[in-house]
Amino acid sequence: MRTPHHLDAHPRPNPYEELAALDDGPLEETPLEEFLPEERTAGAEDAWAPPDHRRGGKRRRKNRFAGLPFAVKAVVGLVVLASFAALGDRWAVLYAEHRAADTLKDRLDLAAAPEVEIGGFPFLTQLADKRLESVKLTVPDVAADRVSLAKVSATAHDVRLNAEGLTSVRGADVPRFDGDVVLSFEDLNRELGASQVTFTGEGRDRVRARGTLPVAGHDLRLRAEARIQRQGERGIATEIGGMRLDIGDLATYRPGKRASEGLHLTPEASADLARETRKAKALLSVPAIVRRMGVPEAAVNEALADDGKLTELTGSPRFARQAERLNLIDLALDNPGVLKSLGLDPALLGELSRLTRPVLADRLALAFELPKPEQGNVKLEDVRVEQDGIRVRLSGSGLTVGG
């Protein structure tokens, strides 16, 4: 549309020209680089790229692993898989050992669960084949007659399982096994010695017993030796010898019927008769004692009438030897007063007469016998006395455990 002529006569002023007229001088040009950071200016000519927000460390690690050869990656993967497989196998064997220990505790009526250790690797492969390379069983504190066995340990070899999986093992066949039975001296001291007698090893097959034994209110010093030997295929026996009870320094009792056994004065007590007139006269005043000692009657009469003759008689070595050989047990009932004058308690002598060799040996017996299994065979191979106790080697075959 055209503009009317009357409007063109007075044109509208240009606003930009009016603004330019207000400026005193020409506008100075400022370079654009002064308004930008130095690093951006330096790279102004570089091509623009979008920002990378990923972490540099992860990118570098990923790049390093990605750069490894395929063979190395395969080896690493196999190692990881093998580690997980080994852990799973170990978990399975620990579970099986725990189950076996609980089952044996119930079936054998044990006070505590035994230790079970399954050998061989891998276990799961053996379980799938229903055959274990070895199984070690350790049972502490097993009662055996009058004593307790400190430890019974046995290792079964080539065990064949009656099973249908890890949790369905119904039984096992044991073609052969071997192990140890340990009888500790510490247990023997507690069970047989009642903290008054101690047992210690002496050589390969001997045990020494030392301590005190209460008899009729008197604590007598005890000495004895036990010879350890195998008895049959499943037991050990002890032959008790050298049994001796000391009544202070006055007399010694050895149970038995031989001349050297019985109750005898000690050499010190026999020598004291020469210095203690009262005891010597009490002993010589009994005709039965004089006859047993073999002293001439005339010499006895002179000694009883003259203290000098008495000292001369009792001080001779021959009289001392004869007094030592005298068995006082034989005279205890008929001459209690005479024995009391020697310092011996008649009640003690009465108890000693009942403390025979079998009775005293039974108190110190270390014998035991392993139970006979319903199937298979168990036998003792060797018996050896060690520093801490008695060790017995055993072996067996043809055992069946469970169904």
Buried (B, 14 or more C-beta within 10 A) or exposed (E): EEEEEEEEEEEEEEEEEEEEEEEEEEEEEEEEEEEEEEEEEEEEEEEEEEEEEEEEEEEEEEEEEEEEEEEEEEEEEEEEEEEEEEEEBEEBBEEBBEBBBEBBBEEEEBEEBBBBBBBBEBBBEBBEEBBBBBBBBBBBEBEBEBBBBBBBBBBBBBBBBBBEEBEEBEEBBBBBBBBBBBBBBEBBBEEBBEEEBBBBBBEEBBBBBEBBBEBBEBEBBBBBBBBBEBBEBBBBBBBBEEBBBBBBEBBBBBBEEEEEBBBBBBBEBBBBBBEBBEBBBBBBBBEEBBEBBEBEEEBBEBBBEEEEBBBBBBBEEEBBEBBBBBBBBBBBEEBBEBBEBBBBBBEBBBBBBEBEBEEBBEBBBBBBBBEEBEEBBBBBEEBEBEEBBBBBBBBBEBBBBBE
